[in-house]
Amino acid sequence: TVQAGKIRGLRDLPAQPGRPPARVRSGRKRLAAPLAAAAAVAVIAITATAVVPRILTGQPGSSPTASGSIAAGYPGSRLPAGPAPRFFVGIRPTLLPAKDPVTSLGVYSSVTGRIVATLAPPQRGRYFQAVAALGDNRTFVAAATVNDMPGSTRGCNTQLYRFQLTAQGQPTGLTPLAVRSVPGYLDFDTSLAASASGNVIAYATHSCTRAYDGSIGVIRLRTGKLRTWLFTYPSVPMNLSLSADGSLLSFASGPSSGPRVGAGAAAWVLRTRSAPGPLSLRYRQVIHSEHPAAQHFLDVQSAALSPTGAVMFAATAPPRGTAIETIGAYRTTTGGLIRVIHAFSHFQMGDCAISPDPSGRYLLVYALTLRNLAWIDLATGKVTTVPVSRADNPLGAAW
């Protein structure tokens, strides 16, 4: 027999030159736990379901109500009606040498997981890094960066593009947004968000010359105004999400200007009309990463806001040994757990990210380590598994 508490995961992959270490960049970049732990999962899953809700709040002695309502996160305190989007868009990798990475956009069926259409990079020398739904599930914004990676004397920059999907899921009308390109590069992650109002876009880019520095930017499309906040390692903002009106931004990250070792990822919020400057002076922590009763950290893998911003959905990895990836709903004001939405075993989902559809009723849950993908109906709690092939497993996704 193997005791769950004695199982250790494999070490993180070494960081690429000019990039932060893999552990802080994203929990989803880590290798999956050894399959030898599978026997332990069956034993611990029963107790983890009861223990995880208390742990995830990061507040000693908290007692969340399992039947708590998430309706406050929606206009009129009611979840919207309507079906899940028929398609989602993902960053589809092409296996080429690391010095010349190339990606395309894939349009996936939300039912079968098959790619129904692809969209090639906008021009030679640029590749897609992130995608987000802009206003509805037919309009999207994508970020494309020159493939001159960090360390180059030319540096790099990111251009934003808009496109639409037809009723059959065919992409059309790829055009650059009427905003200047932004300096830096995005991770292959969810480092891009757009508001359901269709007016606000948020991004997180890394410096091409200073590996551990970067900025969060917010662009208002009607005016073209850009506002930025600077961050430093171990802050690596990922899984960006905006409230429906674009007034509140959330992300998962280590602290900016915090300790350079041992910093777990937490969930944060930032008012998008805050004064520009250092991120450390403007953001607020919602879900704490440090476990109050042990010498280790939770891994807040991703976070997303409800339409009003009053509720935050987060994917978290609890303490070592439980092998459970939990999707929970939290109060944005206090970080208190409202209820657990769903718990995946590590061998079902692996380290995961979440992406809400523009209505906020459905959550797309996907992983980089495994080929599993699913979506959750927050009104009913139903989980639908989508069988995506390993070769087409998206690096980032939105619907």
N, C-alpha and C positions, 0 to 999 in steps of 0.2 A: 504493500500500500504506500501511497505517497501523500504526505500531509500537505494541504493546500498552502499553508503559511511558509513552507520551505521551498516552494517553487519560485524560481527566479526567471524573469524574461531574458531574452538575449540582449546583449548590448546594442545600443543604437548604432546605426550606420554612421561612419565618420562624415563630418560635414564637408561639403564641397568647398573649394577655395573661394573665399570672399563671401561665404554665406554662414548664417548662424548655425550652431549645432542642431542636429536633426530633432532632438528631444524638444527643444524650445520652439523650433519652427512649427511643428505640428505633431500632435500625438499620433495622428493617423499615419505618419511616415515610418513608424516603428515596425519591426518585424513582428509577426504573429507569435503568440506564446507557443511553446512546444506542445505537440499533440499528446504527450504523456500526461498533460494536466487534464485531459478530457475526463478521466475517471473521477477526479476530484470535483469537477464542475457539477456533476449530478448531485453530489452530496451537499455542496455549499449553496446551490441555487435556491433551495428551499428557505434557508435562513437568510440569504442575501435579500430576498424580496421584502422581508420584514425589517432588516437592518438598514438597507440603503437609504430609505427616505429620511431617517434621522441624521445620517452622516452627511448627505449632500448639501444641507443648508449651510454647513460650516459654522453653526451656532450651537454651542454646548447646551444640552437640555431642551432643545426645541422639540415641539410636539406638533408636527403638521397634521392637518386634517385630510385624510385620504379622499374624502368626498368633496373637497373644496372645488369651487367653480372657477373656470377660466373665462367665464363670459365677460368679466370686467375688461378684458383685453380687446373687446370688439365694440364698434359703434352700436348704441342702443342696448348694450349688454346682451347681445344675441349673436351666436355664430351664424354666418351667412349660409343661405341655401345654395344649391347648385352642385353639379358633378365635379370630379377632379379633372384637371387639364388632361387632354388626350396625349400631349407630347411634352417632353422636357428636352432641354438642350444641354449637352455636355461637352467638355474639352476632351477630345479624342486624341490619344498620343500616337505618334508615328515613331517606331523604333529606329532611330538614327544615332550616330555618334553624338556624345554629350556636347561637343563643341559646336554642333550645328542642329539644335533641337527644332523640330517642326511638329506642329499640331494642326488639326482641323476641328471644326465644330461638327458634332453629330446631333441630329434630331432623332430622339429615341421615342418609341411607343411606350406610353405609361402602362400598357397592358402586357405586351409581349417582351419588352426590353430590346427589341430589334431596332437597328438604325434604319430609318425610312428615308433619310436624306443627309447629305454632308455639305459643308460650306468650307471651301479652301481658304487659306490665309489671304488677306486682302492684297498683298503685294509681295514680291520677292524680298526676302530679308526680314520679314516680320512674321511672328507666330502668335497664336492666341494663347492667353494665359488665364483669363477669367471671363465669366459670362453672368448676367443677371437679367431678370425680367424687369421691364420698364413700363409700368402702368397697367399692363394686362398680360395674359399668357399668350398673346400673339406678337408682342413687341419686346425686343431684347436689346441690350447693350453689351458689347464685348470689348475687351481690352487686348490689344496686340502690341508686342514689344519687338524692337529690332533684335536680331539674334546675335548681336555683339555683346556677349555676356560680361559680367563684372571683371575688371582688370584690364579691359580694353582702353586704349588711349582715346578712342572715339566716344566712350561712355555709352549710354543707352537712354531711350525714352519710350514712353507708352502713348499710343494713340487710341482713342475711343471711337467705336463704330456702332451704328444702329442698324437693325434689320428687322424684318417681320416674317411670320410664318403664315402660309395659306391655310385654309381649312384642312388640307391634306397633309400638312406638316412640311411643306416645301419652303425653304428659306428664300427670301427675295429682298431686293432693295438695300444691299449692304452699302452704307455711305458713312464717311467720317462725320462725327458730331462737329457742330460749329463751335468748338472750343479748342484752345491750343493744346498741343501734346503736353504731357506732364513728365517731368524728369524721373528716372529710375525704372525699376522693373518690378513686376508682381510675382509672387510665388505662384506655382501651379496649385492653386487653392481657391477658396472663395474670398479673395481679397478685393471683391467688387460687389457693390450693392446699389439698388435703385429703388426709389419710393413708388408705392402704388399710385400716387398722384401723377407720376410721370415727369416730375419737375426736378428732383434731386438725385444726384449720383454721388456715391462715396467710394473711395478707393484707398488702398494702403500700398505704397511703393517703397522699395529699398534703394538706398543710394548705390550707384555704380562704382563709386570710388572709396566710400567709407562703409565697409561691409556691415557694421552693426548699427547703422543709422538709417532712418527713413522718415516718412511723413504720411499722415492721414490727410486726405483732401476731400472737400465737399464742393461740388459744382452745382450751381442753380441754373438750369438750362434756359429759363425765361430771360435771365439777365446776363448769363455768362460769367457771373462772379464766382471766384474761387477762394476758398478759405482753407488754410492748412495748419496742422499741429505736428510738431516734430517729436519723434520718439527715438529712444536709444535702447540697445540690447540690455536686458533680455526681453524687452517688449518686441513681439513679433505678431502684430494684429492679423487675425485670420477669421474667416466666417463672418464677414461684415453683414449687418442687417440694419435696415431703416424702418422706422414707423411709417405708417401710410402717408402722412403729410411731410415726412422728411425732417421733422424737428428733432428726432432722437436717433442716435446711432449706437449700435451695440457691436461688440466683438469679443473674441476670446484671445487672451494674450498673457504673457508674463508681464511683470510691472515695468514701466519705463523708468530708467535711471535707478533701478532697484539693485538688489544683490545679483552678482553675475553668475553665481552658482546656486543650485538648489531651489530655484524659483519655479513653483508650479504655475500652470496656466490657470487664470481666473476669468470670470466674465465681467465686462465693464460696460458702462454707458457714457456717452458724450453728447451734450447739447450742441447741435450743429450751428447754433448762432453764438456759441461761446467765442470769446476773443481768441484770435490766433496766438500761437506761442508754443511753449513746451506742453506736450500731452500730459505730463505728470501733474500739471497744475489745473487741468481742466476735466479729466475723466473721474468717474466714480466707480468703485468696485461694487458689484451686485452679488455675485456668488463667489465666496472666498475659496481659495485653493488649499489653504492649510487646514489639515484635519485637527480639530481641537484636542484630541486625546491620543495622538500618536506622533511619531517622529517621521512623518512622510506627508506627501501632498496628494490631493485629488488632482486629476487631470480633467479640466473643463475643456473638452475637445472642440465644442462649437456651441454657439448661442444664436438665437433669432428672436426678434421682437414680434409681438402681436400687432395688429393694425393700430391700436391706440397707444401702444408702447407700455401699457400698464402691466402686461404679463411678458415674461421672458421664458422661452423654451430653451433648454440646454441639454446637450449630450455630455455625459460625464462618465469617467471611469473611477469607480470607488477603490478603496484600499486594496493593496496587493493580495491576490489569492482568491478574490470573489469571482473574477472573470465575467463580470456583468457590465454591459454598456447600457446606461439608463437614460431615457428621455424623460425629463421632468418639466413641470410648469412652475414658475417662481414669480413672486411679486417683485416687480422691478424696484419699487420704493424701498423694500426691506431685505430682499434676497430670501425671504421665507418661502419654503416649499408649499405650493398649493396642493399638488398631487403628482404622483408618478403616472406618466402617460403610458409608457411601455418599457420593458426591460428585455434586452437581447442578451443572449449568452455571447461571450467573446467569439465563439466558434460559429455563431450565426452571422454576426455583423463585423466583428473586428472594430478597430478604432474608426469612429464614424463622424460624418458631418450631416447637418440638417439644413434644408432649404424650404421655406414656406412658399406656397403659391401666392399670387397677389391678393387673393381674398383672405388669406390667413387661416383658412379652414383645414388645409391639407399640408402635411409635412413630408417632404421627400428626404429619405434617410439613405445615405450611401457611404461606402467605405473604399479606401484605397488598398487595404491589405487583402481583402477578399472580393469575390465577384458578386456578393449579395447586394441587393438594392431593394428598398421597400418604400411604401408611402403609407401614412397614417391619416385616417379620417378623425379629426379631433372631436367632431360632434358625436360619433358613435364609438370611437375607440378601435375600429376595425383596422387591422394591419394587412396590407396587400403586398405580397412578395413579387418582385419583378426579376425575371431571370436574364441578367445581362451576361454576355460571354466575357471571359477573362480578357480577351484581346481588346474588347470594346469598353472595359471598365473605365468610367470617366474620371479625369483628374479633378474636375469641378463640375457642378451641375446647377441648373436653375429651371424653374417652370412657372 
